[in-house]
Structures are given as structure tokens and as C-alpha cells.
Amino acid sequence: MSDKPRILVLFAHLDLGRSRINRAMLAAIADLDGVQVHDLLELYPDFYIDLAAERRALLAADLVVLQHPIYWYSAPAILKHWQDLVLARGFAYGPGGTALHGKAMLQAVSTGGPASSYCPGGGHGAPLAEYLRPFEQMARLTGMRPLTPLVIQGGHTLSDAEIARHAARYRDLLAGFRPQAAVTAVGD
């Protein structure tokens, strides 16, 4: 068995061509060893997900990354569809559903609105963490350790330099990931 961690990035974006943040993040990790990116909309434009292939990729991964912008307080629909189909009872949870136990899960998300809009009294009324809780719970139910999310907010107004710094942080985080060191779980 290799000491190099295996990282599966489940990527979902409705219009990557117009994305400054997610495009920069993908470019930053493109040459990392051990990182496999599944662009869900590119792989499954018809939403017919190859369950066997996705489950094999999950089984091989030490870290599962959900990379996406926040759309209507959640992820793009393809990621939810992926969850509904791939994370089935008996595979990911429930009796016999231990396939993901011990893996780490990282949310790498972006918002168009600034952090100030994600607070009581702000335009969105609650902290972003409230909207990320379903993914955190999904990780827990499936036996994964949810890591502290990597978040960048205010995407509509960020400078190219700010986006580049964030993309470099993302690269460093994935390049430095070690399964045994993944103890910074949400709530710790």
C-alpha cells in the first residue's frame, strides 16, 4: 500500500467557463499526484451516474472532497443526485454500509455573496455553516470524518490575487493531507 494519500474531488459547477474561483482551484490541483477529479456534469451530463465507477473511486479514496459553489443554499443538483444514488443503504450507511468508514470528507465551497451577507440580519439570514450542515451530517452518517470546510466568499468582488491565494491554500491543503493526520473534524 502506498503512503501517498488518494484524494477524490467530486466537482460540481453549472458554468465552469464563467467561474473564476472554481476554475482557479481546479487548475491549482491539476498536477497533484494521488488526486482524481470527477467533474460530475462533464461525466454525467444526462445525470445517468455510473454507480459502480463512483463507488470504486470512493472505496479507493482516503479523502473525499466536495468542491462546488453554493447555489440556493446547497450544492448544484448533480451533486445531490450523486449523493442520492451512490450513497445507498448497505454501501454507505445502514446494515453493512461501512464502505466509507474512516475516510475524511472536506467541503471546498465558494459563494458569490460576501461573508457579511451570511449572518443574522444579513441578506441570507444565517451563517454559511448552517447551510453546510447537511453535508457534514452526510459525512457523519456514512462514517466519514468531516473536516473544517475550506470556504471563500464574496466571489463576485474578489481580486485575481485573492483568488490565486485561495487556490494556493487549496493546493497546499490537498498536497499536505495525510489520512492519519486528518483529525481536525468539524466541531473539534
C-alpha positions as CSV (number, residue, x, y, z in Angstrom):
1,M,0.0,0.0,0.0
2,S,1.3,3.4,-0.9
3,D,1.9,6.1,1.7
4,K,0.6,8.7,-0.8
5,P,-3.0,9.6,0.1
6,R,-5.7,9.1,-2.5
7,I,-8.0,12.1,-2.9
8,L,-11.3,12.1,-4.8
9,V,-12.6,15.5,-5.7
10,L,-16.3,15.5,-6.6
11,F,-16.6,18.7,-8.6
12,A,-20.0,20.3,-9.5
13,H,-20.4,23.6,-11.2
14,L,-23.1,24.7,-13.7
15,D,-20.9,27.1,-15.7
16,L,-17.2,26.5,-15.2
17,G,-16.3,28.7,-18.1
18,R,-17.6,31.8,-16.2
19,S,-16.1,30.7,-12.8
20,R,-13.1,32.5,-11.7
21,I,-12.8,30.8,-8.3
22,N,-13.5,27.1,-9.1
23,R,-11.5,27.2,-12.3
24,A,-8.5,28.5,-10.4
25,M,-9.0,25.9,-7.7
26,L,-9.1,23.1,-10.2
27,A,-6.0,24.4,-12.0
28,A,-4.1,24.6,-8.7
29,I,-4.6,20.9,-8.1
30,A,-4.4,19.6,-11.7
31,D,-0.9,18.2,-11.4
32,L,-1.1,16.8,-7.8
33,D,-0.3,13.1,-7.5
34,G,-3.0,11.0,-6.0
35,V,-5.8,13.5,-6.8
36,Q,-8.6,12.3,-9.0
37,V,-11.2,14.9,-10.1
38,H,-14.7,13.8,-11.1
39,D,-16.3,16.7,-12.8
40,L,-19.9,15.4,-12.3
41,L,-21.5,17.4,-15.0
42,E,-18.8,16.6,-17.5
43,L,-19.0,12.9,-16.7
44,Y,-22.8,12.7,-16.4
45,P,-24.5,15.5,-18.4
46,D,-27.6,13.3,-18.7
47,F,-27.5,12.6,-14.9
48,Y,-27.1,8.8,-15.5
49,I,-24.4,8.2,-12.9
50,D,-22.1,5.1,-13.2
51,L,-22.7,3.8,-9.7
52,A,-20.0,1.1,-9.9
53,A,-17.3,3.5,-11.1
54,E,-18.2,6.1,-8.4
55,R,-18.3,3.5,-5.7
56,R,-14.9,2.1,-6.8
57,A,-13.5,5.7,-6.7
58,L,-14.9,6.2,-3.2
59,L,-13.5,2.9,-1.9
60,A,-10.0,3.9,-3.2
61,A,-10.1,7.3,-1.6
62,D,-8.7,8.4,1.7
63,L,-10.2,11.9,1.4
64,V,-13.4,12.8,-0.4
65,V,-13.7,16.5,-1.4
66,L,-17.0,18.1,-2.3
67,Q,-15.9,21.2,-4.4
68,H,-18.7,23.4,-5.6
69,P,-20.2,26.9,-5.4
70,I,-23.2,27.4,-3.2
71,Y,-26.4,27.5,-5.2
72,W,-29.6,28.3,-3.4
73,Y,-28.1,27.4,-0.1
74,S,-26.8,24.0,-1.2
75,A,-24.8,22.3,-4.0
76,P,-25.6,22.1,-7.7
77,A,-28.3,19.4,-8.3
78,I,-25.9,16.9,-9.8
79,L,-24.1,16.6,-6.5
80,K,-27.3,15.9,-4.6
81,H,-28.3,13.4,-7.3
82,W,-24.9,11.7,-6.9
83,Q,-25.4,11.5,-3.2
84,D,-28.9,10.1,-3.6
85,L,-27.7,7.3,-5.9
86,V,-24.2,6.5,-4.9
87,L,-24.5,6.7,-1.1
88,A,-27.0,3.9,-0.9
89,R,-28.1,2.0,2.2
90,G,-26.0,-1.1,2.6
91,F,-23.0,0.6,0.9
92,A,-22.6,3.9,2.7
93,Y,-24.8,3.6,5.7
94,G,-27.2,1.2,7.5
95,P,-26.6,-2.5,7.9
96,G,-23.5,-3.5,6.1
97,G,-23.0,0.1,4.9
98,T,-19.4,0.7,6.1
99,A,-17.6,1.4,2.8
100,L,-16.7,5.0,3.8
101,H,-15.9,4.5,7.5
102,G,-12.6,6.2,8.5
103,K,-12.3,8.3,5.4
104,A,-12.1,12.1,5.7
105,M,-14.5,14.5,3.9
106,L,-13.7,18.1,3.0
107,Q,-16.1,20.7,1.7
108,A,-14.4,23.2,-0.6
109,V,-17.1,25.8,-1.3
110,S,-17.5,29.3,-2.7
111,T,-20.1,31.9,-2.5
112,G,-20.8,34.9,-4.7
113,G,-22.0,37.0,-1.8
114,P,-19.7,38.3,0.9
115,A,-19.4,36.7,4.3
116,S,-21.3,39.7,5.8
117,S,-24.4,38.5,3.9
118,Y,-24.2,35.2,5.7
119,C,-25.1,36.3,9.2
120,P,-28.3,37.1,11.2
121,G,-29.6,40.2,9.7
122,G,-27.6,39.7,6.5
123,G,-29.2,39.0,3.2
124,H,-29.1,35.3,3.7
125,G,-30.1,35.3,7.4
126,A,-27.7,32.7,8.8
127,P,-24.0,31.8,8.8
128,L,-22.8,29.7,5.9
129,A,-22.0,26.9,8.3
130,E,-25.8,26.4,8.7
131,Y,-26.1,25.7,5.0
132,L,-23.2,23.3,5.1
133,R,-24.6,21.1,7.9
134,P,-26.4,18.6,5.6
135,F,-23.1,17.7,4.1
136,E,-21.5,17.5,7.5
137,Q,-24.3,15.1,8.6
138,M,-23.9,13.1,5.4
139,A,-20.3,12.5,6.3
140,R,-21.1,11.5,9.8
141,L,-23.9,9.1,8.8
142,T,-21.6,7.4,6.4
143,G,-18.7,7.1,8.9
144,M,-16.5,9.8,7.4
145,R,-14.8,12.5,9.4
146,P,-16.0,15.9,8.2
147,L,-13.0,18.3,8.2
148,T,-13.3,22.0,8.6
149,P,-14.6,23.4,5.3
150,L,-12.4,25.4,3.0
151,V,-14.5,28.4,2.2
152,I,-14.1,31.5,0.1
153,Q,-16.8,34.1,0.0
154,G,-17.5,37.3,-2.0
155,G,-16.6,35.7,-5.3
156,H,-18.2,38.5,-7.3
157,T,-15.8,41.1,-5.9
158,L,-12.6,39.3,-5.2
159,S,-9.4,40.3,-6.9
160,D,-7.4,37.9,-9.0
161,A,-4.7,37.9,-6.4
162,E,-7.2,36.9,-3.6
163,I,-8.5,34.1,-5.7
164,A,-4.9,32.9,-6.5
165,R,-4.1,32.9,-2.8
166,H,-7.2,30.8,-2.1
167,A,-6.3,28.4,-4.9
168,A,-2.8,28.0,-3.5
169,R,-4.3,27.3,0.0
170,Y,-6.5,24.6,-1.6
171,R,-3.5,23.1,-3.3
172,D,-1.4,23.1,-0.1
173,L,-4.3,21.6,1.9
174,L,-4.6,18.7,-0.6
175,A,-0.9,18.2,-1.1
176,G,-0.4,18.1,2.7
177,F,-3.2,15.8,3.5
178,R,-2.3,12.7,5.4
179,P,-5.1,10.3,6.5
180,Q,-3.6,9.7,9.9
181,A,-3.3,13.5,10.5
182,A,-6.9,14.2,9.5
183,V,-8.1,14.9,13.0
184,T,-9.4,18.5,12.6
185,A,-13.0,17.5,12.3
186,V,-15.9,19.9,12.4
187,G,-16.9,20.5,16.0
188,D,-13.4,19.6,17.4
